[in-house]
Amino acid sequence: MVKKKAMCSLQTDVPGADIGMIKIRELHDFKEHPFKVERNQELFELRRSIQQEGILVPLLVRKNPDGEGFEIIAGHRRKEAALWAGIKEVPAIICSMDDDQAVIAMIDSNLQREKILPSEKAFAYKMRLQAMNRQGKRKELSSDPLEPKCIEKMVEISLLEADISENGKVNIKKTDSAAGYRSNEQLARMVGESVTQIKRYIRLTKLIPKILDMVDRELLAIRSAVEISFLTEEEQYELHAVMELEQCIPNISQANRLKRMSQQKQLDMDMIYDILQELKPNQREQVKIPFDRIGKYFPPDYTPAQQADLIEKLLKGWAHQNKKKDVQQEI
């Protein structure tokens, strides 16, 4: 690591931290990092921004607890974009944190993104809640019975909360945990979700990857996915096979039946077929024609609505001609 001339120090009682340049090859992803980093359009835009202006917000890292180098707490996307841009070293704030503080800081820095997949929220909420619960237990064990509990304040570090001044000093805000609230209630207040919704998201971690991916792609509703999460792993794989084969998705009512049948030890492949093949109230037979087969016949400026109107008009004409032919044959 190459340190900058101006070292960063904290103006609180948090252990000292440095800011400097770190070679990308020394950086390691956070263990079980729940947020996906893909080279998509968003990352391409970030890469272009880094090429033009550099990395404006340093990564947040700590010494790698499993070996040499540093573990990224916040900044996985910036690191990947910089790597994509051919940059070999990045600015980083190096802080000393235990595992639970690191988990909380890592989760919080990513939850401020605009678009977060349900699977990312599911594992992020689960990891953060576990870290909060462990912190709470340690505080209870270490607190003096003659003193108020939870004297030690939980420091949660977020890159968006870091104030980097011109002289190189970094002021990291301290946030008190919400006294008097259970861990899941605290988390709900922090992320702006209800406790029930957080429980739903965490329940998604019980899904097999293939079904969880369907939730991310908005093919399967979260409420239905929660019901399906109560199925055994084997039952979920059988369900996914049927969904793919029959091209059907269970609604909330069907998902609830699957759950009840599983709890009663009555769910098998035949039962899954029977439940999924039930006609849903809003289910209608549809004819799907690939656009590449018919698109060349429409004017280039036709909207989908105009295309549908034209198809309907032509079919009406065809039906009318056939009806006239039938009448003539009868005569």
C-alpha positions in Angstrom: 0.0 0.0 0.0 1.2 3.5 -0.9 0.1 6.1 1.7 -0.9 9.6 0.6 1.0 12.5 2.2 -2.1 13.5 4.1 -3.2 10.8 6.6 -6.8 10.5 7.7 -7.7 10.5 11.3 -11.0 10.2 13.0 -12.3 12.9 15.2 -14.1 10.4 17.5 -13.0 7.7 19.8 -13.1 5.1 17.0 -9.6 3.5 16.4 -7.5 5.4 13.9 -7.8 4.8 10.2 -5.6 5.6 7.2 -6.4 6.7 3.7 -4.1 5.7 0.9 -3.7 4.0 -2.5 -4.0 0.2 -2.6 -3.1 -2.1 -5.5 -6.2 -3.9 -6.8 -4.4 -7.2 -6.6 -4.2 -6.8 -2.8 -8.0 -6.4 -2.5 -10.3 -9.4 -1.6 -14.1 -9.4 -1.8 -16.0 -9.5 1.4 -16.8 -13.1 2.5 -20.4 -14.1 1.4 -20.9 -10.7 -0.2 -24.7 -10.8 -1.0 -24.7 -8.1 -3.7 -24.1 -9.0 -7.3 -21.4 -7.2 -9.3 -21.9 -7.7 -13.0 -20.3 -6.0 -16.0 -23.5 -4.5 -17.3 -24.6 -1.1 -18.6 -24.5 0.4 -15.1 -21.0 -0.8 -14.4 -19.9 0.4 -17.9 -21.2 3.9 -17.0 -19.3 3.8 -13.7 -16.2 2.7 -15.6 -16.5 5.6 -18.0 -17.0 8.0 -15.0 -13.8 6.6 -13.3 -11.8 7.0 -16.5 -12.9 10.7 -16.9 -12.8 11.8 -13.2 -11.1 9.1 -11.2 -12.6 7.4 -8.1 -14.1 10.3 -6.2 -15.2 8.3 -3.1 -12.5 5.9 -1.7 -13.3 2.3 -1.0 -13.7 1.2 2.6 -11.5 -1.7 3.6 -10.0 -3.5 6.5 -7.0 -5.8 6.9 -7.9 -9.2 5.4 -8.8 -11.4 8.4 -8.0 -14.6 6.4 -4.6 -13.7 5.1 -2.6 -11.0 3.3 -4.0 -7.9 1.7 -7.3 -6.1 2.5 -10.9 -7.1 2.6 -13.4 -4.8 0.8 -16.2 -3.6 3.1 -17.7 -1.1 0.6 -16.7 -0.4 -3.0 -16.9 -3.8 -4.8 -18.5 -2.1 -7.9 -15.9 0.7 -7.9 -13.1 -1.9 -7.7 -14.6 -3.9 -10.6 -15.1 -0.8 -12.7 -11.6 0.3 -12.1 -10.2 -3.1 -12.9 -12.3 -3.0 -16.2 -10.8 0.4 -17.0 -7.3 -1.0 -16.6 -6.5 0.9 -13.3 -4.1 -0.9 -11.0 -4.6 0.9 -7.7 -7.5 2.7 -6.0 -7.9 5.1 -3.0 -9.2 3.4 0.1 -10.0 4.2 3.8 -8.4 1.5 5.9 -10.3 1.0 9.2 -10.1 -1.4 12.0 -13.4 -3.3 12.5 -14.5 -6.6 13.9 -16.6 -9.0 11.8 -20.0 -7.7 12.9 -19.1 -4.0 12.4 -17.8 -4.9 9.0 -21.0 -6.8 8.0 -23.1 -3.8 9.1 -21.0 -1.3 7.3 -20.9 -3.4 4.1 -24.7 -3.9 4.1 -25.5 -0.3 4.8 -23.3 1.1 2.1 -25.0 -1.1 -0.5 -28.6 -0.7 0.7 -28.4 3.0 -0.4 -28.3 1.9 -4.1 -31.4 2.7 -6.2 -32.0 -0.8 -7.6 -31.5 -3.8 -5.3 -32.7 -7.3 -6.3 -34.9 -9.3 -3.9 -32.2 -11.9 -3.5 -29.7 -9.2 -2.5 -32.1 -7.8 0.1 -32.8 -11.3 1.4 -29.3 -12.2 2.2 -28.3 -8.6 3.2 -31.1 -8.4 5.7 -30.3 -11.8 7.1 -26.6 -11.0 7.5 -27.3 -7.6 9.1 -29.8 -9.0 11.5 -27.5 -11.8 12.6 -24.7 -9.3 13.2 -27.0 -7.0 15.2 -28.1 -9.9 17.4 -24.6 -11.0 18.1 -23.6 -7.4 19.0 -26.6 -7.2 21.4 -25.6 -10.5 23.1 -22.0 -9.3 23.5 -23.1 -6.0 25.0 -25.4 -7.8 27.6 -22.5 -10.2 28.6 -19.9 -7.4 28.9 -22.0 -4.7 30.5 -21.6 -3.9 34.2 -24.8 -4.7 36.2 -24.4 -1.5 38.2 -24.2 0.5 35.0 -26.8 1.0 32.3 -26.6 -1.6 29.6 -25.4 -0.9 26.0 -23.0 1.9 27.0 -20.8 1.0 24.2 -22.1 2.7 21.0 -22.3 0.8 17.8 -20.3 2.5 15.0 -21.8 2.0 11.6 -19.7 3.4 8.8 -21.2 4.2 5.4 -19.3 5.7 2.5 -22.1 8.2 2.0 -21.8 9.3 5.7 -18.0 9.8 5.4 -17.1 13.5 5.3 -13.6 13.8 3.7 -12.3 17.3 4.2 -9.7 19.1 2.2 -7.0 18.5 4.7 -7.4 14.8 4.4 -9.3 14.2 7.6 -12.2 11.8 7.5 -15.1 12.3 9.9 -17.1 9.2 10.3 -20.5 9.6 12.0 -21.5 7.6 15.0 -25.0 6.1 15.1 -26.6 4.9 18.3 -28.6 1.7 17.9 -32.2 2.4 18.6 -32.6 1.5 22.3 -35.8 -0.2 23.3 -36.4 -1.9 19.9 -35.9 -5.5 19.0 -33.3 -6.2 16.3 -35.8 -6.8 13.5 -37.7 -3.6 14.6 -34.4 -1.6 14.5 -33.6 -2.9 11.0 -37.1 -2.1 9.8 -36.8 1.5 10.9 -33.3 1.8 9.3 -34.3 0.5 5.9 -37.9 1.8 5.8 -39.6 -1.6 5.5 -42.1 -3.2 7.8 -41.0 -6.0 10.1 -43.3 -8.4 8.2 -41.7 -7.5 4.8 -38.2 -8.0 6.2 -39.3 -11.5 7.4 -40.6 -12.2 3.9 -37.3 -11.2 2.4 -35.3 -13.3 4.8 -37.5 -16.2 4.1 -36.4 -16.1 0.5 -33.0 -17.3 1.5 -34.6 -20.8 1.9 -35.3 -21.0 -1.8 -33.2 -22.9 -4.2 -31.1 -20.7 -6.6 -33.3 -21.4 -9.7 -36.5 -20.3 -8.0 -34.8 -17.3 -6.3 -33.6 -16.3 -9.7 -37.3 -16.3 -10.9 -38.1 -13.8 -8.1 -35.2 -11.6 -9.3 -36.5 -11.7 -12.9 -40.0 -10.8 -11.6 -41.5 -14.1 -12.9 -42.5 -15.2 -9.5 -44.2 -12.9 -7.0 -42.5 -12.5 -3.6 -45.6 -13.5 -1.6 -45.9 -16.8 -3.7 -42.1 -17.3 -3.3 -42.4 -17.0 0.5 -45.0 -19.8 0.5 -42.8 -22.0 -1.7 -39.8 -21.5 0.6 -41.5 -23.8 3.1 -41.1 -26.7 0.6 -38.2 -29.1 1.1 -35.2 -28.6 -1.2 -36.2 -31.8 -3.2 -39.8 -30.5 -3.6 -38.6 -27.2 -4.8 -36.5 -28.8 -7.5 -39.5 -30.9 -8.6 -41.7 -27.8 -8.6 -39.1 -25.9 -10.7 -39.0 -28.8 -13.2 -42.8 -28.8 -13.6 -42.8 -25.0 -13.9 -40.3 -25.2 -16.8 -42.0 -28.1 -18.5 -45.5 -26.7 -18.3 -44.6 -23.0 -18.6 -46.7 -22.0 -15.7 -46.2 -20.0 -12.5 -48.1 -20.7 -9.2 -50.2 -17.8 -7.9 -50.5 -17.1 -4.2 -53.4 -19.5 -3.7 -51.6 -22.4 -5.5 -48.3 -21.6 -3.7 -50.2 -21.8 -0.3 -51.7 -25.2 -1.3 -48.2 -26.5 -2.2 -47.0 -25.4 1.2 -49.9 -27.1 3.1 -49.4 -30.3 1.1 -45.7 -30.3 1.9 -46.4 -29.7 5.6 -48.8 -32.7 5.5 -46.2 -34.8 3.8 -48.5 -35.3 0.9 -46.7 -33.4 -1.8 -45.3 -35.3 -4.7 -44.7 -34.7 -8.4 -48.3 -35.7 -9.4 -49.7 -33.4 -6.8 -47.6 -30.5 -8.1 -48.9 -31.2 -11.6 -52.5 -31.2 -10.4 -52.1 -27.9 -8.5 -50.3 -26.1 -11.2 -52.7 -27.2 -13.9 -55.7 -25.8 -12.1 -57.3 -23.0 -14.2 -56.6 -19.7 -12.5 -59.5 -17.2 -12.3 -57.8 -14.8 -14.7 -56.2 -17.4 -16.8 -57.1 -17.4 -20.5 -55.7 -19.3 -23.4 -53.2 -17.2 -25.4 -51.6 -17.5 -28.8 -48.1 -16.2 -28.9 -46.4 -15.5 -32.2 -42.7 -14.6 -32.2 -42.2 -11.0 -33.5 -39.4 -12.1 -35.8 -42.0 -14.1 -37.8 -44.4 -11.2 -38.4 -42.5 -8.0 -37.7 -41.3 -7.6 -41.2 -44.8 -7.2 -42.5 -45.6 -4.1 -40.5 -44.6 -0.5 -41.3 -41.5 0.5 -39.3 -43.4 3.2 -37.3 -46.2 0.9 -36.2 -46.7 0.7 -32.4 -47.6 -2.7 -30.7 -51.2 -1.4 -30.4 -51.4 -0.6 -34.1 -50.0 -4.0 -34.9 -52.6 -5.7 -32.8 -55.4 -3.7 -34.4 -54.2 -4.6 -37.9 -54.0 -8.3 -37.0 -57.6 -8.2 -35.6 -58.8 -6.4 -38.7 -57.2 -8.9 -41.1 -58.6 -11.8 -39.1 -62.1 -10.3 -39.2 -61.8 -10.0 -43.0 -60.6 -13.6 -43.3 -63.4 -14.9 -41.2 -66.0 -12.9 -43.2 -64.6 -14.3 -46.5 -64.7 -17.9 -45.1 -68.3 -17.4 -44.0 -69.3 -16.2 -47.5 -67.7 -19.3 -49.0 -69.6 -21.6 -46.6 -72.9 -19.9 -47.6 -72.1 -20.3 -51.3 -71.3 -24.0 -50.9 -74.6 -24.6 -49.1 -76.5 -23.0 -52.0 
